[in-house]
Amino acid sequence: SAPANPTLIGSISAGEGKEINSVAVRPDGLAVAAVQQADKTEDGEALFFNAAAADLDTAEVGRVMVGALPDNVHLTADGGYALLANEGEPSNELNAEGTDYVTDPEGSVSVIKLPEAVEAPTQADARIAGFTAFDDQPLPEGVRVFGPSGHDSKPSIDFEPEYITSQDGKAFVSLQEANAIGVIDIESATVENILPAHIADHSQVPLDPSNKDDAAELRTLPVKGLSMPDSIGAFTADGQTYFATANEGDAREWGVKEKDGGSGVYTDEVELKDLVEDGKVCEGALGDVNVEELADKKHAGNLKLSNASGWNEEKGCFDELYAYGSRSFSIYDSEGNVVFDSGAEFEKITAELNEPGIFHHNADNEEAEFDDRSDNKGPEPEALTIGTVGERTYAFIGAERVGGIFVYDVTDPATASFVTYVNNRDFSTDEFAAAGDLGPEGFAFVDKADSPNGEHLLIVGNEVSGTTTVYNVEDLLNADEDNQDDADDHDNEDKSSQSSHSSTATIAVGSLIGVIAAVAAAVGLLNAPGVRETVLSFAPAPLSEQLEKFL
C-alpha cells in the first residue's frame, strides 16, 4: 500500500525441494504459482492461493498438475485462464555414452480454465497444448531442432517454452533455443502455428564482438544473430494485435564433465576463432573479410556462436555463422512479421555512456568489469513488459547483464522510438549489497487505476542482487520539444569524449520527467554508497534537479 516503503507480509511455500518460478495474481486475489519439482523433468504443478488472505501460511486453495518445469505463468486479461509455459528442459546428465540426455520431457503450454470465485480449478480444467503435431511437418526456415548426436530431435521434445503472453484469445509463447514463437488458440488449447523469430544481419547491424580489445567499439561482421527471445508481451495498436520480444539468446549446455565423474557435456556453443582454426568455415563464406584478422580475439575471435545453425552438410563446413541473441528487442504483428527491431541501439547507448567507475559498457551482473560480455550476447535483453501511460504505449526492456531498463514508445509499433534508459547500479563496486539492482529478471507494470499511490508503477525483480525495486512512472515531456533540445545540444557541444557522455545522458534520460523516478527499492538501496549519485549523474542539470525530488 506504500510503494516507497514496501513491507513483507508473508510467503507461500511449494514444499520441500520444490521451486516457484513465477507468480500471477488476479484482481480478486486468486493467485497462481508455477511450481517446479525437485526433479525438474517430472510434471510440475500450478499452485493456487488467495493473495488477499490475512495469513498466507494458510492461503493455498489447491493445485493441479501441469507439464515439466513450468517456468512462467500468465493470466489472460479477463482473468478466465491461467497459461503456463512448461519448459521441459532435459536432465542435467547424459547417458553413459554421452550421446543423449538421460531424460528429456516434452515442452508444452498448460491452459487452465479458472473459476469465477477465489478457488482452485479442478484437474479437468487443465489442458495441455503440445507440439507433437509438428513432429512430421516441415518447419519454417530459421526454426531450429537439435541436440546431442544420439538424440531424437523433434519439436515435441526440443521446443522449450520460455515465456508466454496473450491477446484476444491467442497466446504467444517464446521457444528460445528453437528461435521461434508458438501461437496457441486458448479456447481449444491447441498450438496453431510456429513462427520463426527475428535473425539479425550483423554485416548491416553492428555489435561489439570482443571482450579483449579494451574498447566499447561496435563493428559490422559477416555473422548473423539469432534473436532467441526470452520475455514476450502482447498489446494492441489501432485495433491490431502485436507482440514484443526481448532477444536474449541462450546456448544449450547439459551434462557432467568426465573429470567430474560424468559422461561428458553436450553444448552447441563454440567460439569463432576455433571454427576458423579448425578449418570449419567454408571458403568464401565470410566474403572478402580477412579471416585471420576476424579470428583475432581482439576483433571477434572470442565471439560465441551456435554450431546448430549454418552447417552445410554437403560441404562439411559452416557457410553461415550465427551468434546468440540479437542484442535488441523486436515487435511483430499477429502474423509473425517483424515490424520493428531496435538493432544496435542498446549497445550504442551503453557504449556512449561508458565511463570508468560510473558506467561500464557490457559489464556482467556479478562483476562490474568493463567489456566483459561483449563476446557473449552483450547487454543480454531478457525482461520485458508493456504499459500504457496516458495515450502512449511503452515497452520496458531489462538488460540482464549490464543492468538497467530501456524504455521505448511503441504506440505506433512500426515507428517505435527510444525514450530513455535508467540504471541504478553502482559500477564502482562488486559488492552485491552496495551495487544496486543486478540482473533484472521479471517486470510488472501497474496501471495507476490499480496503484496504491495513484501513479503508474513498474515493479522489477532482480535475480542476482535479490532486490525488488518499485519505479514510479512519471508523466512524459513533449517528444518534439525534447528532440529539438537534443538537436540544439548536438549543434553546440564540442566533440570531446566528456561531451559525448554528457550528450548521451541527455538523450538517455531527458525524455521522461524523473526518468522513471525510483521511489522505492530493497531496504537501504538508495542509501547505498554511490547509487544515488550514479543515478543523478546520468541526468543533465535541469533534469537532475527534478530527479533529486524523488531520489
C-alpha positions in Angstrom: 0.0 0.0 0.0 3.1 2.3 0.3 5.3 1.8 -2.8 8.0 3.9 -1.3 8.2 1.6 1.7 7.2 -1.9 0.8 7.0 -4.5 3.6 6.9 -8.3 3.5 3.5 -9.6 4.6 4.2 -13.3 4.1 5.2 -16.0 1.8 3.9 -19.2 0.1 5.9 -22.4 0.2 5.5 -25.0 -2.6 7.0 -27.7 -0.4 10.4 -29.2 0.3 12.7 -29.4 -2.7 10.2 -27.6 -5.0 10.8 -24.2 -6.6 8.3 -21.4 -7.5 9.4 -19.9 -10.8 6.6 -17.4 -11.5 3.5 -16.0 -9.9 0.5 -14.1 -11.3 -2.4 -12.6 -9.4 -6.0 -11.8 -10.5 -7.6 -8.6 -9.2 -9.8 -10.5 -6.9 -6.8 -12.1 -5.2 -6.8 -15.5 -6.9 -3.1 -16.2 -7.5 -1.3 -19.0 -9.3 2.3 -20.0 -8.9 4.3 -22.2 -11.3 5.9 -24.9 -9.3 9.0 -26.9 -10.5 9.5 -30.3 -8.9 12.8 -31.3 -7.2 13.4 -33.4 -10.3 12.8 -30.8 -13.0 12.0 -33.4 -15.6 8.9 -34.5 -13.7 5.5 -32.9 -14.2 5.1 -29.6 -12.3 2.2 -28.0 -10.5 0.1 -24.9 -10.7 -0.4 -23.9 -7.1 -3.4 -21.7 -6.4 -3.8 -19.4 -3.3 -5.7 -16.4 -2.1 -3.2 -13.5 -2.2 -5.7 -11.3 -0.2 -5.8 -13.8 2.7 -4.9 -12.5 6.1 -2.5 -15.3 6.7 -0.6 -16.5 3.6 0.6 -19.6 5.5 -3.0 -21.0 5.1 -3.8 -19.2 1.8 -3.4 -22.2 -0.5 -6.7 -23.3 -2.1 -5.4 -26.2 -4.3 -3.1 -27.5 -7.0 -3.3 -29.0 -10.5 -0.6 -30.9 -12.4 1.0 -29.2 -15.4 3.9 -30.1 -17.7 7.5 -30.4 -16.8 9.4 -27.4 -15.5 6.7 -24.7 -15.6 8.8 -21.6 -16.0 6.3 -18.8 -16.5 2.6 -18.2 -15.7 0.3 -15.6 -17.3 -3.3 -14.7 -16.7 -5.5 -13.6 -19.6 -6.8 -10.1 -19.4 -10.3 -11.2 -18.5 -9.0 -13.5 -15.7 -10.6 -16.5 -17.3 -7.4 -18.6 -18.0 -4.1 -19.3 -16.5 -1.4 -20.1 -19.1 1.8 -21.8 -18.1 4.9 -22.2 -20.2 6.3 -25.7 -19.4 9.9 -25.5 -20.5 10.6 -29.3 -20.4 14.3 -29.0 -20.1 16.3 -32.2 -20.3 18.1 -33.8 -17.4 21.5 -32.4 -16.4 23.1 -35.7 -17.1 23.9 -37.5 -20.4 23.7 -41.3 -20.9 26.7 -43.5 -20.4 27.9 -43.0 -24.0 27.5 -39.2 -23.7 25.3 -39.2 -26.8 21.9 -38.3 -25.4 20.1 -36.9 -22.4 19.1 -39.4 -19.7 15.6 -37.8 -19.7 14.1 -35.1 -21.9 10.4 -34.4 -21.3 8.2 -32.7 -23.8 7.8 -28.9 -23.7 4.2 -27.7 -23.6 1.7 -25.0 -22.6 -0.9 -25.6 -19.9 -4.2 -23.9 -20.5 -6.2 -23.8 -17.3 -9.8 -22.6 -17.1 -10.3 -20.6 -13.9 -13.3 -20.4 -11.7 -15.0 -17.1 -11.1 -14.6 -17.4 -7.3 -11.3 -17.4 -5.4 -10.9 -21.1 -5.5 -8.8 -23.7 -7.3 -9.8 -25.2 -10.7 -10.1 -29.0 -11.0 -7.6 -31.1 -12.9 -10.2 -31.5 -15.6 -9.9 -27.7 -16.1 -6.2 -28.1 -17.0 -5.4 -29.0 -20.6 -2.1 -29.4 -22.4 -1.2 -27.7 -25.7 1.8 -29.7 -27.0 3.9 -29.7 -30.2 3.5 -33.3 -31.4 1.5 -32.2 -34.4 4.6 -30.5 -35.8 7.0 -33.5 -35.5 6.3 -34.7 -39.0 5.8 -31.3 -40.6 8.4 -29.1 -42.3 9.3 -26.1 -40.1 9.7 -22.5 -41.2 13.2 -21.6 -42.2 15.2 -20.5 -39.3 13.4 -22.6 -36.7 15.9 -24.9 -35.0 15.6 -28.5 -33.7 18.8 -30.0 -32.4 20.6 -31.9 -29.7 23.3 -34.5 -28.9 24.3 -36.9 -31.6 22.1 -39.7 -30.3 19.1 -37.5 -29.5 15.7 -38.0 -31.2 15.4 -34.3 -32.2 11.9 -33.2 -32.9 9.6 -30.3 -32.0 7.6 -32.1 -29.3 10.8 -32.8 -27.4 13.1 -29.9 -28.3 10.7 -26.9 -28.2 11.2 -25.4 -24.7 8.5 -22.8 -23.9 10.1 -19.9 -22.0 7.6 -17.1 -21.6 4.0 -16.6 -22.5 1.6 -13.7 -23.2 -1.9 -13.4 -24.7 -4.2 -11.0 -26.5 -7.8 -11.5 -27.7 -8.0 -15.3 -27.4 -4.5 -16.1 -28.7 -1.4 -16.9 -26.7 2.2 -16.3 -27.9 5.0 -18.3 -26.3 8.7 -17.9 -26.9 10.6 -21.0 -27.9 14.0 -19.6 -27.2 16.6 -22.3 -28.2 14.5 -23.0 -31.3 14.5 -19.3 -32.3 10.7 -19.5 -32.7 7.4 -18.3 -31.3 4.4 -20.6 -30.8 0.8 -19.4 -31.4 -1.9 -21.0 -29.3 -5.6 -20.9 -29.6 -6.7 -20.6 -25.9 -10.2 -21.8 -26.2 -9.2 -25.1 -27.9 -5.8 -25.4 -26.1 -4.1 -26.1 -29.4 -0.9 -24.8 -31.0 -1.9 -23.3 -34.2 1.3 -22.1 -35.7 5.1 -21.9 -35.3 6.6 -18.6 -36.3 10.4 -18.0 -37.0 11.9 -15.4 -34.7 14.0 -12.5 -35.9 17.5 -13.0 -37.2 19.9 -10.0 -37.2 22.3 -9.5 -40.0 25.5 -8.2 -38.4 27.0 -7.3 -41.7 24.5 -4.4 -41.6 23.7 -4.1 -37.9 26.9 -3.6 -35.8 27.7 -5.2 -32.5 30.6 -5.1 -30.0 32.1 -8.6 -30.6 35.2 -8.5 -28.4 35.9 -8.6 -24.7 39.6 -8.3 -25.3 40.0 -5.1 -27.2 39.7 -2.8 -24.2 37.2 -0.7 -26.1 33.5 0.0 -26.4 33.5 -0.4 -30.1 30.7 -1.6 -32.4 31.6 -3.0 -35.8 29.9 -5.0 -38.6 30.8 -8.6 -39.1 29.8 -11.4 -41.6 27.8 -13.0 -38.8 24.0 -13.5 -38.1 22.4 -13.0 -34.7 19.7 -15.5 -33.7 17.3 -13.4 -31.6 16.2 -16.4 -29.5 13.6 -14.4 -27.5 13.0 -14.7 -23.8 10.3 -12.4 -22.4 7.3 -11.6 -24.6 4.5 -9.2 -24.3 1.3 -8.7 -26.4 -0.5 -5.4 -26.9 -2.9 -3.7 -29.4 -2.4 -0.6 -31.5 -5.1 0.7 -33.8 -7.2 -2.4 -33.1 -4.4 -4.7 -34.3 -2.5 -7.3 -32.2 1.3 -7.1 -31.8 3.8 -8.7 -29.5 7.2 -7.6 -28.5 10.2 -9.8 -27.5 13.4 -9.3 -25.5 16.0 -11.0 -27.7 18.3 -12.6 -25.1 19.8 -15.6 -26.8 20.9 -18.8 -25.0 23.1 -21.8 -25.6 22.3 -25.4 -24.6 24.8 -27.0 -22.2 23.9 -30.1 -20.3 26.0 -32.9 -18.8 28.8 -33.5 -16.4 32.4 -33.5 -17.4 34.3 -36.8 -17.3 36.8 -35.5 -14.8 33.9 -34.8 -12.5 32.5 -38.3 -12.8 30.1 -37.8 -15.7 30.0 -39.0 -19.3 30.6 -35.6 -20.9 28.9 -32.4 -21.7 26.8 -31.5 -24.7 26.7 -27.9 -25.9 26.1 -26.1 -29.2 28.4 -23.2 -28.1 31.7 -22.7 -30.0 34.0 -19.7 -30.5 34.6 -18.1 -33.8 38.3 -18.5 -33.7 38.0 -22.2 -33.1 35.9 -22.7 -36.2 38.5 -20.8 -38.2 41.5 -22.6 -36.8 39.8 -26.0 -37.3 39.1 -25.2 -40.9 35.3 -25.5 -40.4 34.4 -22.2 -42.2 33.6 -22.7 -45.8 35.9 -21.0 -48.3 34.4 -17.7 -49.3 31.6 -17.9 -46.7 32.7 -14.7 -45.0 33.1 -12.7 -48.2 36.3 -10.7 -48.6 36.9 -10.4 -44.9 40.4 -11.2 -43.6 39.6 -14.4 -41.8 42.7 -14.5 -39.7 42.1 -10.9 -38.5 38.5 -11.7 -37.8 39.6 -14.7 -35.6 41.9 -12.5 -33.5 40.4 -12.3 -30.0 40.8 -8.5 -30.1 38.5 -8.4 -33.1 35.9 -11.3 -32.9 37.8 -14.5 -32.1 36.0 -15.0 -28.8 32.5 -14.3 -30.1 30.2 -17.1 -29.0 28.5 -18.9 -31.9 26.0 -21.8 -32.2 27.1 -24.9 -34.1 23.5 -25.9 -34.5 22.9 -23.4 -37.3 24.8 -22.6 -40.6 26.3 -26.1 -41.2 26.5 -27.2 -44.8 26.3 -31.0 -44.7 27.4 -31.4 -48.3 30.5 -29.2 -48.0 31.3 -30.3 -44.4 31.7 -26.7 -43.2 29.8 -23.7 -42.0 28.6 -21.5 -44.8 27.0 -19.0 -42.3 27.9 -18.1 -38.7 25.2 -17.5 -36.1 25.7 -15.7 -32.7 23.4 -15.9 -29.7 20.8 -13.2 -29.3 20.4 -10.1 -31.5 21.1 -7.6 -28.6 17.8 -6.0 -29.4 14.0 -6.1 -28.9 11.6 -6.8 -31.7 7.9 -6.1 -32.4 5.9 -8.5 -34.5 2.4 -8.3 -35.9 0.0 -11.2 -35.2 1.1 -13.0 -38.3 4.7 -13.0 -37.2 6.1 -10.3 -39.4 8.8 -8.2 -37.8 7.6 -4.6 -37.9 10.3 -3.1 -35.8 13.7 -4.1 -34.3 15.9 -1.9 -32.2 19.0 -3.1 -33.9 22.2 -1.9 -32.3 20.7 0.8 -30.2 21.1 -0.9 -26.8 24.9 -1.3 -27.3 25.3 2.1 -28.9 23.7 3.7 -25.8 25.7 1.8 -23.3 28.9 2.3 -25.3 28.5 6.1 -25.3 27.6 6.1 -21.6 30.8 4.2 -20.8 32.9 6.0 -18.2 35.2 4.2 -15.6 33.6 3.9 -12.2 30.3 5.5 -13.4 29.0 3.2 -16.1 30.7 0.1 -17.6 29.6 -0.9 -21.1 28.8 -4.7 -21.4 29.7 -5.4 -17.8 28.4 -8.7 -16.3 25.9 -8.8 -13.5 28.2 -10.4 -11.0 31.3 -8.3 -11.7 31.5 -4.7 -12.9 34.4 -5.3 -15.3 34.1 -3.2 -18.4 33.5 -5.0 -21.7 33.3 -8.4 -20.1 30.2 -9.6 -22.0 30.9 -8.2 -25.4 31.8 -11.6 -26.8 28.7 -13.2 -25.4 25.3 -11.6 -26.0 26.4 -8.1 -24.9 23.7 -6.5 -22.6 21.5 -9.6 -22.9 18.0 -8.1 -23.0 15.8 -10.6 -21.1 12.9 -8.9 -19.2 10.1 -7.1 -21.0 6.7 -5.7 -20.2 4.2 -3.3 -21.9 2.4 -0.4 -20.2 0.2 2.5 -21.2 0.7 6.0 -19.8 -1.9 8.5 -20.9 -2.3 7.9 -24.6 1.1 6.4 -25.2 2.1 2.8 -25.0 5.6 1.9 -23.8 7.8 -1.2 -23.8 10.2 -1.6 -20.8 13.1 -3.9 -21.6 15.6 -5.1 -18.9 19.3 -5.8 -19.7 20.2 -8.9 -17.7 24.0 -8.3 -17.6 24.8 -4.6 -17.6 21.5 -3.9 -15.8 19.1 -1.1 -16.3 15.8 -0.5 -18.2 15.4 0.7 -21.7 12.1 2.4 -22.5 10.6 2.7 -26.0 7.5 4.4 -27.2 5.6 1.6 -29.1 2.3 3.5 -29.7 2.9 3.1 -33.4 4.8 -0.2 -33.5 6.3 0.3 -36.9 8.0 3.5 -35.8 8.8 2.7 -32.2 11.4 5.0 -30.7 13.8 5.1 -27.8 12.7 7.2 -24.9 15.1 6.7 -22.0 17.4 4.3 -20.2 17.8 4.2 -16.4 20.3 2.1 -14.3 20.7 2.4 -10.6 23.7 0.2 -10.4 26.9 1.4 -8.8 29.7 0.2 -11.1 32.4 1.2 -8.7 31.9 -2.0 -6.6 31.3 -5.7 -7.0 29.7 -6.0 -3.5 26.1 -7.0 -4.1 24.9 -5.2 -1.0 26.2 -1.9 -2.3 25.9 -2.3 -6.1 22.2 -1.7 -6.5 20.0 -3.8 -8.8 21.7 -6.7 -10.6 20.1 -8.9 -13.2 16.6 -7.6 -13.9 14.6 -10.7 -14.5 10.8 -10.0 -14.0 8.8 -6.9 -14.8 5.2 -6.0 -13.8 3.6 -2.7 -14.9 0.8 -1.4 -12.7 -1.8 1.0 -14.1 -2.5 4.0 -12.0 -6.1 2.8 -11.6 -4.8 -0.2 -9.7 -1.9 1.5 -8.0 -1.8 2.2 -4.2 -0.4 5.7 -4.8 -2.4 6.6 -7.8 0.6 6.6 -10.1 1.8 4.2 -12.8 4.3 1.8 -11.4 7.0 -0.5 -12.8 8.0 -3.3 -10.4 11.3 -5.0 -11.1 12.5 -8.3 -9.6 16.3 -8.6 -9.8 17.7 -12.2 -9.9 21.3 -11.6 -9.0 21.0 -8.9 -6.3 17.8 -10.4 -4.9 16.3 -7.0 -4.8 12.8 -5.8 -5.8 12.5 -2.2 -7.0 9.4 -0.2 -7.5 9.6 2.6 -10.0 7.1 5.5 -10.2 6.5 6.2 -13.9 6.1 10.0 -14.2 4.4 12.0 -17.0 6.2 12.5 -20.2 7.7 15.6 -21.8 6.7 16.6 -25.3 8.7 14.4 -27.7 9.1 17.1 -30.3 10.4 19.6 -27.8 12.8 17.0 -26.4 14.1 16.1 -29.9 14.7 19.8 -30.7 16.5 20.3 -27.4 18.8 17.3 -28.3 19.4 18.8 -31.7 20.4 22.1 -30.2 22.7 20.3 -27.7 24.4 18.5 -30.6 24.9 21.7 -32.5 26.5 23.5 -29.6 28.6 20.8 -27.9 32.3 20.2 -28.6 33.4 16.7 -29.8 35.4 15.7 -26.7 34.8 12.4 -25.0 33.4 14.1 -22.0 30.8 16.0 -24.1 29.9 12.7 -25.8 29.0 11.2 -22.5 27.1 14.3 -21.4 25.1 14.3 -24.7 24.2 10.7 -24.4 23.0 11.2 -20.8 20.6 13.9 -22.2 19.3 11.6 -24.9 19.0 8.7 -22.5 17.3 10.5 -19.7 15.8 13.7 -20.9 12.5 12.3 -22.4 11.0 11.4 -19.0 10.5 13.7 -16.0 12.3 11.9 -13.2 13.5 9.3 -15.7 11.3 6.6 -14.3 11.7 8.1 -10.9 12.8 5.4 -8.4 10.6 5.7 -5.3 11.5 2.5 -3.6 13.8 -0.4 -3.6 15.1 -3.1 -1.2 15.7 -1.5 2.2 18.7 0.9 2.0 19.2 0.6 -1.7 19.2 4.3 -2.5 21.3 5.0 0.6 24.0 2.6 -0.6 27.3 4.5 -1.4 27.3 5.8 -4.9 23.9 4.6 -6.1 22.1 7.9 -5.7 25.0 9.9 -7.2 25.2 7.4 -10.1 21.6 7.8 -11.0 21.8 11.6 -10.8 25.0 11.6 -12.8 23.1 10.3 -15.9 20.9 13.4 -16.0 21.6 16.9 -17.3 21.4 19.7 -14.8 17.8 20.7 -15.2 16.5 17.1 -15.1 18.9 16.3 -12.2 17.1 18.9 -10.1 13.8 17.1 -10.7 15.3 13.7 -10.0 16.5 14.8 -6.6 12.9 15.2 -5.5 12.4 11.5 -6.0 15.7 10.1 -5.0 
